[in-house]
Amino acid sequence: MNTETVPNRHDDEAVAPELAALNLPPKPDGPAAAAMLSAGLGIFTLGFLTTLAVISGSVKEFLRWWEWGQGVGPLAGKATIAVIVWLASWAVLNRMWKERDLDLKIWFYRGLWLGVLGGIGTFPPFFELFHS
């Protein structure tokens, strides 16, 4: 059995009897999995760019361009790109998985781990290890 796709696993009676009485139509889990993974990708992008800006002066200068000349602070460019990655990945994954029934537990943990890695990347004691 493929661990990423779970066919016909909606058994409301066994999971939540109070929902089974409502006779709700089954909906695919793909859009929820897309939201979880894209959130992790956005957070990972922020952490990765934060660490990369410390390592590379050229990346730091590139990210300043994304501040749009507003001078709002060093995270503006990184946050702008992270939001773009989050929204773009959400749109693409949602479209790809719109009608698929996926194992939410797997995609939740993948998104969570990306988020944890991204959070570590924004933690000053971590990215300052790379400061030259």
C-alpha positions as CSV (number, residue, x, y, z in Angstrom):
1,M,0.0,0.0,0.0
2,N,1.3,3.5,-0.9
3,T,1.9,5.4,2.4
4,E,1.1,8.7,0.8
5,T,-2.3,8.0,-0.8
6,V,-5.0,6.3,1.3
7,P,-8.0,5.2,-0.8
8,N,-11.5,5.2,0.8
9,R,-10.3,5.6,4.3
10,H,-13.3,7.8,5.4
11,D,-15.2,5.8,8.0
12,D,-17.0,8.4,10.0
13,E,-18.9,5.9,12.0
14,A,-15.8,4.4,13.5
15,V,-13.9,7.7,14.0
16,A,-16.7,10.1,15.0
17,P,-20.2,8.6,15.4
18,E,-21.7,12.1,15.9
19,L,-20.5,13.1,12.4
20,A,-21.8,9.9,10.7
21,A,-25.3,10.9,11.6
22,L,-24.9,14.1,9.6
23,N,-24.3,12.2,6.3
24,L,-21.7,14.6,5.1
25,P,-20.3,14.0,1.7
26,P,-16.7,12.7,1.7
27,K,-14.1,15.3,0.8
28,P,-10.5,14.7,-0.3
29,D,-7.7,15.4,2.2
30,G,-5.4,16.8,-0.5
31,P,-6.1,20.5,0.1
32,A,-5.5,20.1,3.8
33,A,-2.2,18.3,3.2
34,A,-1.3,21.1,0.7
35,A,-1.9,23.7,3.4
36,M,0.2,21.9,6.0
37,L,3.2,21.3,3.7
38,S,3.1,24.8,2.2
39,A,3.2,26.3,5.6
40,G,6.2,24.3,6.4
41,L,7.9,25.3,3.2
42,G,7.2,29.0,3.9
43,I,8.8,28.7,7.4
44,F,11.7,26.7,6.1
45,T,12.3,29.4,3.4
46,L,12.4,32.1,6.1
47,G,14.9,30.2,8.2
48,F,17.0,29.2,5.2
49,L,17.2,32.8,3.9
50,T,18.0,34.1,7.3
51,T,21.0,31.8,7.7
52,L,22.1,32.2,4.0
53,A,22.1,36.0,4.4
54,V,24.6,35.6,7.2
55,I,26.8,33.3,5.2
56,S,26.7,35.2,1.9
57,G,27.1,39.0,1.4
58,S,25.6,38.8,-2.1
59,V,22.5,37.1,-0.8
60,K,22.2,39.7,1.8
61,E,22.3,42.4,-0.8
62,F,19.8,40.6,-3.0
63,L,17.4,40.4,-0.1
64,R,17.7,44.1,0.5
65,W,16.2,44.7,-3.0
66,W,13.1,42.8,-1.7
67,E,12.6,45.5,0.9
68,W,11.3,47.8,-1.9
69,G,13.4,50.6,-0.6
70,Q,11.3,51.1,2.5
71,G,14.1,50.5,5.0
72,V,11.8,48.5,7.3
73,G,14.4,46.1,8.6
74,P,16.6,43.2,7.8
75,L,13.8,40.6,7.8
76,A,11.6,42.4,5.2
77,G,13.2,40.8,2.1
78,K,13.3,37.4,3.7
79,A,9.7,37.5,4.9
80,T,8.5,38.8,1.5
81,I,10.2,35.8,-0.3
82,A,9.0,33.4,2.3
83,V,5.4,34.5,1.9
84,I,5.7,34.2,-1.9
85,V,7.0,30.6,-1.5
86,W,4.2,29.8,0.9
87,L,1.4,31.2,-1.3
88,A,2.9,29.8,-4.5
89,S,3.5,26.3,-3.1
90,W,0.0,26.3,-1.5
91,A,-1.6,27.2,-4.9
92,V,0.4,24.6,-6.8
93,L,0.0,21.8,-4.2
94,N,-3.7,22.5,-3.8
95,R,-4.2,22.3,-7.5
96,M,-2.2,19.0,-7.7
97,W,-3.9,17.4,-4.7
98,K,-7.4,18.9,-5.1
99,E,-9.1,15.5,-5.7
100,R,-6.6,13.2,-3.9
101,D,-7.1,11.5,-0.6
102,L,-3.7,11.6,1.2
103,D,-2.5,10.4,4.6
104,L,-2.7,13.7,6.6
105,K,-0.4,12.3,9.3
106,I,2.5,12.0,6.9
107,W,2.0,15.4,5.4
108,F,1.5,17.0,8.8
109,Y,4.8,15.7,10.0
110,R,6.6,16.7,6.8
111,G,5.3,20.2,7.2
112,L,6.1,20.2,10.9
113,W,9.7,19.2,10.3
114,L,10.2,21.8,7.6
115,G,8.7,24.3,10.1
116,V,11.1,23.2,12.9
117,L,14.1,23.4,10.6
118,G,13.0,26.9,9.5
119,G,12.5,28.0,13.1
120,I,16.0,26.8,13.9
121,G,17.3,28.8,10.9
122,T,15.9,32.0,12.4
123,F,17.3,31.3,15.9
124,P,20.3,33.7,16.4
125,P,22.6,31.3,18.2
126,F,22.2,29.0,15.2
127,F,22.7,31.5,12.3
128,E,25.5,33.3,14.2
129,L,27.5,30.1,14.0
130,F,28.0,31.0,10.3
131,H,28.9,34.6,10.8
132,S,32.3,35.4,9.5
